Amino acid sequence: MNDAELDALFAQAREETEADRGSAERFLARHRANLAATADHSLPAAGFTPRPAHRTLWPLLLAAALGAGLLARPLWPVGQLPSSAAYDTYQATWGEGW
């Protein structure tokens, strides 16, 4: 694409169409209804989407994971673990304290 084609494409994208106006009107009507519903503490307006479950469950899942980790702590090995082959290679090549 050259500059003239891009300019024409951007100009076309900036033009408001009938579908854009209808979409904006639907959004604003639903938004205003939701604002009015929350202002008088009544039930949410039609079209209102409740908060997804994954946004409300993450603190519970995080607490469960931490609890499981703490309960599994006595099962962890005690003392030093054997060194890996890579560590042994570095130590053999560079000497102690590489």
C-alpha positions as MATLAB code, in Angstrom:
seq = 'MNDAELDALFAQAREETEADRGSAERFLARHRANLAATADHSLPAAGFTPRPAHRTLWPLLLAAALGAGLLARPLWPVGQLPSSAAYDTYQATWGEGW';
ca = [
       0.000    0.000    0.000;
       1.176    3.479   -0.731;
       0.495    6.674    1.227;
      -2.502    7.709   -0.869;
      -4.216    4.339   -0.401;
      -3.553    4.460    3.342;
      -4.916    7.989    3.584;
      -8.083    6.922    1.742;
      -8.458    3.888    4.000;
      -8.091    5.999    7.163;
     -10.539    8.604    5.836;
     -13.063    5.849    5.141;
     -12.565    4.405    8.632;
     -13.177    7.827   10.219;
     -16.504    8.319    8.432;
     -19.436    7.648   10.742;
     -21.995    5.266    9.322;
     -25.576    4.485   10.237;
     -24.384    1.250   11.911;
     -21.962    3.271   14.065;
     -24.705    5.611   15.200;
     -27.030    2.703   16.014;
     -24.319    0.919   17.950;
     -23.490    4.049   19.907;
     -27.153    4.630   20.736;
     -27.574    1.040   21.964;
     -24.440    1.279   24.084;
     -25.425    4.603   25.618;
     -28.958    3.413   26.368;
     -27.627    0.306   28.144;
     -24.958    2.329   29.947;
     -27.457    4.909   31.169;
     -29.842    2.157   32.302;
     -27.021    0.499   34.254;
     -26.098    3.819   35.866;
     -29.701    4.456   36.824;
     -30.046    0.926   38.208;
     -26.948    1.241   40.391;
     -27.911    4.738   41.512;
     -31.214    3.594   43.040;
     -29.753    0.240   44.200;
     -32.263   -1.776   42.237;
     -31.591   -4.801   40.088;
     -29.256   -4.245   37.151;
     -30.750   -3.344   33.809;
     -31.260   -5.843   31.022;
     -28.045   -6.536   29.203;
     -25.963   -6.168   32.353;
     -23.264   -8.798   32.522;
     -22.243  -10.022   35.981;
     -18.602  -10.166   36.928;
     -16.906  -13.286   35.478;
     -16.296  -16.100   37.956;
     -12.542  -16.161   37.301;
     -12.263  -12.628   38.689;
     -13.983  -13.511   41.944;
     -12.412  -16.915   42.521;
      -8.720  -16.069   42.220;
      -8.265  -15.044   45.901;
      -9.827  -18.319   47.006;
      -7.670  -20.334   44.614;
      -4.552  -18.462   45.722;
      -5.318  -19.167   49.382;
      -5.925  -22.848   48.595;
      -2.611  -23.113   46.733;
      -0.722  -21.462   49.590;
      -2.423  -23.711   52.117;
      -1.574  -26.816   50.101;
       2.039  -25.680   49.880;
       2.258  -25.153   53.624;
       0.662  -28.519   54.347;
       3.101  -30.234   51.988;
       6.107  -28.564   53.656;
       6.836  -31.490   56.022;
       7.124  -33.758   52.983;
       9.954  -31.735   51.423;
      13.411  -33.331   51.653;
      15.595  -32.256   54.519;
      19.241  -31.397   54.061;
      21.173  -30.783   50.899;
      19.983  -32.144   47.613;
      22.527  -33.868   45.361;
      24.233  -31.516   42.942;
      23.337  -31.627   39.292;
      25.606  -32.753   36.476;
      25.896  -29.149   35.245;
      27.046  -27.991   38.679;
      29.601  -30.825   38.824;
      30.912  -29.841   35.375;
      31.302  -26.181   36.354;
      33.001  -27.121   39.588;
      35.386  -29.496   37.808;
      36.196  -26.916   35.133;
      36.454  -23.700   37.153;
      37.325  -25.054   40.575;
      35.682  -24.441   43.910;
      33.685  -21.197   44.214;
      33.411  -20.500   40.463;
];
